[in-house]
Amino acid sequence: MTFAVPANLEAQLDELVTHYPQKRSASLMLLHALQEHFGYISRDAVEWTARKLGLQPINVYELVTFYPMFRQEPLGKTHIKVCRTLSCALAGSGELRTHFCSKLGLDAHKHAAQTTPDGKFTVEFVECLADCGNAPVVLLNEDLLPKVTPAQADEIVAKGKSK
Amino acid sequence: MPQEHRLILKHADQPGYTPDMECYLRHGGYDALKKVLALAPKDLPDGKKVSPQEQVREDVKSSGLRGRGGAGFSAGIKWSLVDRRSGKPIYLICNADESEPGTFKDRQIIHKDPHQLIEGMILSCWANDVKLAYLYIRGEMPQGAKLLNKALDEARTKNFLGKNILGSGYDLEIYVHRGAGAYICGEETGLIESLEGKRAYPRIKPPYFPAVLGLYMCPTIVNNVETLCHVKHIVNMGPAEYAKLGTPNNTGTRIVSLSGDVKRPGYFEIEVGKVTLGELINDPAFGGGLREGRKLKAVIPGGSSSKILKAGETFKLNRKGPDGQMAKVDVSLLDLPYDFDSLMAAGTMSGSGAIIVLDDTRDIVETLANLAEFYAHESCGQCTPCREGALWMSKALHRMTHGEGRKADADYLLHIAQNIQGRTICAFGEAAAWPVLSFVKKFKEDFETKGAADEAKAAAKH
């Protein structure tokens, strides 16, 4: 399959580039948009971005490897980011992540992001999500969920399975 | 009775208050902008003229406003350092990369009152002759970014942004720029690199002081979300009235984020220095105390990078005595006024205003291991002492929390931490070292007991 950015998306990206006096500045915003559309940043997406901004591919690739939010592989449709950092840990986020892992047949001892073989879920430990008063918190795709209980975790899993 | 004083969050949690333009306008929104645009140049007795912009810059300085992001540096002085003679454009960046563990105040503003932030930004841009500004929001706040984009569109429609703002001849554009999950982007020179489309490697100072060589090597101001909101209130109230809030040298209000082992975690806006750490933790108006049967073990007072304070500690603070003379007085941990200077006098900092409370059920080694893992993950990797040291500390603590501690680990950790601080390009080195230094020094017994017990267990196996 050849890599193709739809015209309407490309128009949006061209508009984003105009926000900056130097095109290179638009890199992160372009990568966000491409990841949102394709689900991850492929080699082709890196090269396409580099061409668009007049950069070498390495200038873009080094961003993909530096910034934790960028992915080089497809993510699950339901992306569960459990906060690992102190306030959430004190409120049981470690147990919460283990609960998600065991429900989904993932290895709780593995630290890195894991995706289920059916591609439906990705479970990940992330650093502070800046909502510590509502610990433990989960960023579910784009929605931040406060004070997540194991029962809510089960609901998230059930919903994600039916997707 | 200590209580909240809501200035920034005055409307945010009122029923029916929404983040849209119409609601903001109904609550006096953008009046401060109209006020400054109507200001006339002031004539000084010596015949010099003070421009309206200069007047507002002077007001921010005399209000005593200190940065709410972490360093607590005078906002007015930060602005006064900007190189205005270079002929290059001046940029302003709002640092909305809220990532210091324990902190969740900027989130409230962005989600509940985005126009207040935008008005604060417009005022600050206008006062500093900025024509192009960016709002750098952390990647993990996608909803916040959408809200801000919507609010910016509304502001453009009303001509609070764009060309010839309200007929004043002043042009300004603000764009949202999203980060992508790196804590180091909160460091202002790292943020600037990130905004230039690069890895967020902080720049060395000197020479790269943002006020002179910032974004695109142009003079740049980087201010925190909450700091920029205060500018609106300084304009509205006047600097003298604003400075009556809080305490001398610690003026205004600030939003405190309280989390960890309290009954009522949450955010509370207080007059700086008018409420003590003990009141924030225990008063029913704030944290409501610890859970039943628990005792206080320690407090992390200003975000995870601040040095931990141990229950029962006392500190020497300068206080005015009844005779009007300053004298050193003993102040206990819970009686520390929550402000920049008192926390500094206690050997720590109020940082981003984030308090994490630990009760006596918490294992101090586990707690530090959690934070050390954060710093090991977030080190940008540019400076060897930090890249390697943060990881060594985390590995040692991981070992200690997995039954393989050694009695010598306490000193080993101190040794590494001491070799990070002061040896890195940016303050992340200190941020990674300080928790380790303070935890291990203040709770050395916990570390040594754990290490010794593991060693005894290992010896018994052989």
Boltz contact constraints between the chains, C-beta under 6 A:
constraints:
  - contact:
      token1: [A, 19]
      token2: [B, 175]
      max_distance: 6.0
  - contact:
      token1: [A, 24]
      token2: [B, 197]
      max_distance: 6.0
  - contact:
      token1: [A, 25]
      token2: [B, 195]
      max_distance: 6.0
  - contact:
      token1: [A, 25]
      token2: [B, 196]
      max_distance: 6.0
  - contact:
      token1: [A, 25]
      token2: [B, 197]
      max_distance: 6.0
  - contact:
      token1: [A, 27]
      token2: [B, 197]
      max_distance: 6.0
  - contact:
      token1: [A, 28]
      token2: [B, 180]
      max_distance: 6.0
  - contact:
      token1: [A, 32]
      token2: [B, 178]
      max_distance: 6.0
  - contact:
      token1: [A, 62]
      token2: [B, 199]
      max_distance: 6.0
  - contact:
      token1: [A, 66]
      token2: [B, 199]
      max_distance: 6.0
  - contact:
      token1: [A, 67]
      token2: [B, 180]
      max_distance: 6.0
  - contact:
      token1: [A, 67]
      token2: [B, 181]
      max_distance: 6.0
  - contact:
      token1: [A, 67]
      token2: [B, 182]
      max_distance: 6.0
  - contact:
      token1: [A, 68]
      token2: [B, 181]
      max_distance: 6.0
  - contact:
      token1: [A, 69]
      token2: [B, 139]
      max_distance: 6.0
  - contact:
      token1: [A, 69]
      token2: [B, 180]
      max_distance: 6.0
  - contact:
      token1: [A, 69]
      token2: [B, 181]
      max_distance: 6.0
  - contact:
      token1: [A, 70]
      token2: [B, 180]
      max_distance: 6.0
  - contact:
      token1: [A, 85]
      token2: [B, 101]
      max_distance: 6.0
  - contact:
      token1: [A, 85]
      token2: [B, 374]
      max_distance: 6.0
  - contact:
      token1: [A, 86]
      token2: [B, 101]
      max_distance: 6.0
  - contact:
      token1: [A, 86]
      token2: [B, 356]
      max_distance: 6.0
  - contact:
      token1: [A, 86]
      token2: [B, 370]
      max_distance: 6.0
  - contact:
      token1: [A, 86]
      token2: [B, 371]
      max_distance: 6.0
  - contact:
      token1: [A, 87]
      token2: [B, 102]
      max_distance: 6.0
  - contact:
      token1: [A, 87]
      token2: [B, 259]
      max_distance: 6.0
  - contact:
      token1: [A, 87]
      token2: [B, 260]
      max_distance: 6.0
  - contact:
      token1: [A, 87]
      token2: [B, 356]
      max_distance: 6.0
  - contact:
      token1: [A, 89]
      token2: [B, 370]
      max_distance: 6.0
  - contact:
      token1: [A, 90]
      token2: [B, 260]
      max_distance: 6.0
  - contact:
      token1: [A, 127]
      token2: [B, 374]
      max_distance: 6.0
  - contact:
      token1: [A, 128]
      token2: [B, 99]
      max_distance: 6.0
  - contact:
      token1: [A, 128]
      token2: [B, 101]
      max_distance: 6.0
  - contact:
      token1: [A, 129]
      token2: [B, 140]
      max_distance: 6.0
  - contact:
      token1: [A, 130]
      token2: [B, 98]
      max_distance: 6.0
  - contact:
      token1: [A, 130]
      token2: [B, 104]
      max_distance: 6.0
  - contact:
      token1: [A, 130]
      token2: [B, 107]
      max_distance: 6.0
  - contact:
      token1: [A, 131]
      token2: [B, 104]
      max_distance: 6.0
  - contact:
      token1: [A, 132]
      token2: [B, 102]
      max_distance: 6.0
  - contact:
      token1: [A, 132]
      token2: [B, 104]
      max_distance: 6.0
  - contact:
      token1: [A, 132]
      token2: [B, 259]
      max_distance: 6.0
  - contact:
      token1: [A, 133]
      token2: [B, 104]
      max_distance: 6.0
  - contact:
      token1: [A, 133]
      token2: [B, 259]
      max_distance: 6.0
  - contact:
      token1: [A, 133]
      token2: [B, 265]
      max_distance: 6.0
  - contact:
      token1: [A, 133]
      token2: [B, 266]
      max_distance: 6.0
  - contact:
      token1: [A, 142]
      token2: [B, 142]
      max_distance: 6.0
